[in-house]
Amino acid sequence: MIIGGLIAVIIALWAWSSARGPEREASPMEVAQVARRDLALTVKATGVIKPMIGAEVRVGSRVSGVVTRLFVRLGDSVSKGQPLAQLDTRELAAKAREAVAALELAVANENYALADLNRKTEISAKGLISANDLDLARRAYEVAQKQRAGAQATLAYARTQLDNAHIVAPIDGVVAAMSTQEGETVAASFAAPTFVTLLDLNRLEVWAYVDETDIGRIREGQRASFTVDTYDDREFEGIVTTIYPQAQIRDNVVNYIAVVRFTPPADYILRPEMTTTVRITLESRDDVLVVPVRAVRREGTRTYVLAPGAETLERRWIRTGRRDDRYWEVTEGLREDDRVVVGEPTSK
């Protein structure tokens, strides 16, 4: 019984060892090659796409009345001068006709006063009327001239009001919002009521919120790039054009707005309020030796890398320059095509 039990245990151990197989070796260590590449020193910031000044226009009415027609819908593309809406023009047209009649009356009075002045001037030359009568005729003509000028101004105003009843687009753009419907009565006594909001999608910019620790290195004219979540595979290029002097405090964090101007691409549609990830280039270094950041190690004030040797890892002391998020410039201690260990070295 005892011998049979021992034999069974031995067989079980042999089967388990066979099923397990040979010991798995540790994964090989990660090695990178020293190479030349362009290195860009950047400041990273979050941002928001905003319309430029004048790219978003709220179109309203300067006259009161009933909206009889809306010619556009939300999302329509419009051109400058294209009709957007129309108010009831019957009352305004009647006032314009009234102004025309008043002007005609003023012109008739002016012509009569001129004829009377000419007649009395001839009579006065013969001494048949007094100088006072001539002065009265001259004054009547001057008053008639002023009345005609006033009637002309009234007619011009009436026609302007009539024209204002036809709402047209002041810019090229897209109808971004509508706040009035057909049949509504609008009152323009204190403020112009908004009919539609137009947005020019070709005039956008990025507001990059730069941390106060980095804003001192940002300058106008620096190159910038940004990405948006909806097009994560595309990077857009721009230029820093303005730095706002007033700080923006959000969640007790002090940021400053750096405005990045860019040309919207024809094959991508960018919209206001899209969140962006912005990289502002402070300095660029072309064709320099670099190693991955994870390959650089420190001992006190000295810097070194580990290089694979014939049997062991060799410590190579180096001198570093500039760096970005991924690479570190090497100015001394390595040559192109040398190999270095990235991260923590592993063994078999």
URRACOR-V122265 format. One record per residue. RES is the residue in one small letter. PHI is phi as a letter, one per 30 degrees, with the letter a starting at -180 (NA if undefined). Layout:
RES/PHI  RES/PHI
This chain:
m/NA  i/d  i/d  g/d  g/d  l/d  i/d  a/d  v/d  i/d  i/d  a/d  l/d  w/d  a/d  w/d  s/d  s/d  a/d  r/d  g/i  p/d  e/d  r/d  e/d  a/d  s/d  p/d  m/d  e/d  v/b  a/b  q/c  v/d  a/b  r/c  r/a  d/d  l/c  a/c  l/c  t/b  v/c  k/c  a/a  t/c  g/a  v/b  i/d  k/b  p/d  m/d  i/d  g/j  a/d  e/c  v/b  r/c  v/c  g/b  s/c  r/c  v/b  s/c  g/l  v/c  v/d  t/c  r/a  l/c  f/c  v/b  r/b  l/d  g/j  d/d  s/d  v/b  s/c  k/d  g/j  q/d  p/d  l/c  a/a  q/b  l/c  d/d  t/c  r/d  e/d  l/d  a/d  a/d  k/d  a/d  r/d  e/d  a/d  v/d  a/d  a/d  l/d  e/d  l/d  a/d  v/d  a/d  n/d  e/d  n/d  y/d  a/d  l/d  a/d  d/d  l/d  n/d  r/d  k/d  t/d  e/d  i/d  s/d  a/d  k/c  g/i  l/c  i/b  s/d  a/d  n/d  d/d  l/d  d/d  l/d  a/d  r/d  r/d  a/d  y/d  e/d  v/d  a/d  q/d  k/d  q/d  r/d  a/d  g/d  a/d  q/d  a/d  t/d  l/d  a/d  y/d  a/d  r/d  t/d  q/d  l/d  d/d  n/d  a/d  h/c  i/d  v/b  a/d  p/d  i/b  d/d  g/l  v/b  v/d  a/c  a/a  m/b  s/b  t/b  q/b  e/d  g/j  e/d  t/c  v/c  a/c  a/c  s/d  f/c  a/b  a/d  p/d  t/d  f/c  v/b  t/c  l/c  l/b  d/c  l/d  n/d  r/b  l/c  e/b  v/c  w/c  a/c  y/c  v/c  d/d  e/d  t/d  d/c  i/d  g/d  r/c  i/d  r/b  e/d  g/j  q/d  r/d  a/b  s/b  f/a  t/b  v/b  d/d  t/d  y/b  d/d  d/c  r/b  e/c  f/c  e/c  g/a  i/b  v/d  t/c  t/b  i/b  y/d  p/d  q/d  a/d  q/c  i/c  r/b  d/h  n/i  v/c  v/c  n/b  y/b  i/d  a/c  v/d  v/c  r/c  f/b  t/c  p/d  p/d  a/d  d/c  y/b  i/c  l/c  r/b  p/d  e/i  m/d  t/d  t/b  t/c  v/c  r/b  i/c  t/d  l/d  e/a  s/b  r/b  d/c  d/h  v/c  l/d  v/b  v/b  p/e  v/e  r/d  a/d  v/d  r/b  r/b  e/b  g/i  t/c  r/c  t/b  y/b  v/b  l/c  a/c  p/d  g/c  a/d  e/b  t/b  l/d  e/c  r/c  r/c  w/d  i/b  r/b  t/c  g/c  r/d  r/b  d/b  d/d  r/c  y/b  w/b  e/d  v/c  t/c  e/a  g/j  l/b  r/b  e/d  d/i  d/d  r/c  v/b  v/d  v/c  g/i  e/d  p/d  t/c  s/b  k/d
